[in-house]
Amino acid sequence: MLAALLLNPGRRFRSNELVAIGRPGSGAGKRVPMQFAMSVIALKTAGCDQRLYSPNRRHSIYLELRSICLMTVGVAEAIARELAPFGNRIALSFVFGSLARSAAGKRRRLMIVALLTSSIWAKRSSLSKIR
């Protein structure tokens, strides 16, 4: 839930959207966004039978939390999106190496275990934009 808020700073989420994203269950699903709002990490807007949550970009730890989400969840989503066309041929993929070093401009390393066919290399150039 927190990653969804922080990685989409211009968006406001309904509480039921956050529950669907985080899948914590109905009780925790209602409590977690309220706890974000109580800690002021998220801003809560109420109206028309809806509670909308958005990240508080002015919070003192917003930039640090967003950076952590980008280096972990954000990387995984980008890689998954790019590798999706090869899903039936990829047995395993993972990122390794220091994410902290990557933030300083060094490359992340990606390991992919796949059935090698000539068509898998045709998409190789699109994988370079993940770097």
N, C-alpha and C positions, 0 to 999 in steps of 0.2 A: 504494500500500500504506500509506504513512504517513498519507495523508488518511483512509483507511478506519479506521485505528486511532484517530486523533485526533478524528474526528467521531462516533465511537461509543464514548465513554469507559467505558461500563458493560458493554461486550461483550468477550468473549474470542474471538479468531479462531484457527482451526486453520491451520497453515502452508499447507495446500493451498488454503484459502479465500483467503488473501492472494495466493498465486500466481495464482489464477483472477481476482482483482480487478485485480492489477497487470499480468498477462500478460507478465512479463519473460522467460519461458523457464524451463526446469527448473533449470539451473545457478544463474543469478542469482536465481531464485525461492526457492531454498533459502538463498542467501547473504544476501539483503537482510534478511529477518526476523532472521537471526542477528546481522547487523550492528546492527540496531535494539536487540537485546537486549544486545550488547556495549557499546553506547554508553549503555545504561540508559534510552533514550527509551521502550523497550517492556520489559515484564516478561515473562519466559518461564516458563511452568509446564509441567512434563513429567509424564506419567503415563499409564498404560494405552495405550502405543504412540501417544500423541498429544503434540504440542507446541502449547501454547496461548499466544497472544501478546495482551497488553492494554497500553494506554498507561500509562506511569508518570506519574500525575498529580502526583507530588511532585518530578519533575525540574525543574530551575531554568528550562528554556526551554519547558516544556510549554504554559503559557498563551499564550506568544508564537506557538509553532508552531500551536496550535489556532486562534488568531485569524487567522493567515495562511490556514489551510485553510478556515475559515468564510467569509472574504472572497473567496476565489477558487473553490475547488471547491464549497463549500457553496451559494454563490449560484447557480452554474450548475445544480446538481442541483435546487434549488427551482424555478428558472425552467423547466427542462426538464419537471419534473413537472406544472406548471401549464399549460404550452403543449402538452402531449402530445395532448389532444383535438383540437387544431387542426393537428396535424403535416402533414396532406396539403395544407393551404392556406398554410403558412408556408414561404417560400423561404429566409429568413435571419433570425436573431435574434442580438443580441449586447449585452453590457453595456458601457457606456462611461462615462467620467468618472472621478473619483478615488475609488477604494475607500477610501482613507484618510479622505477627507472624509465618506464614508458612515458610517464607524465613529463619527464625531463627531456623528451624528444627522441628517446631510443625506441627501437622497434619492439613490439610484443611478438612473442613466438606462438605459432598455432600449429598443433599437431593434428593431422587428419589421417585416420586409418580407413582406407577405402579400397574398393575393387577398382583397379586401374584399367580404364579404357581410354581410347583416344578422345572420346567426347568430354571426358572430365577435364582435360587440359584446355578445351576450347573456352571454358569459362574462367580460366586462370587469370586473365587480365582484370576481370571484375573483382577478384579477391584482393588485388593490390590496393584498392581504394579503402580497404578496412584498416590498413596500416595507419 
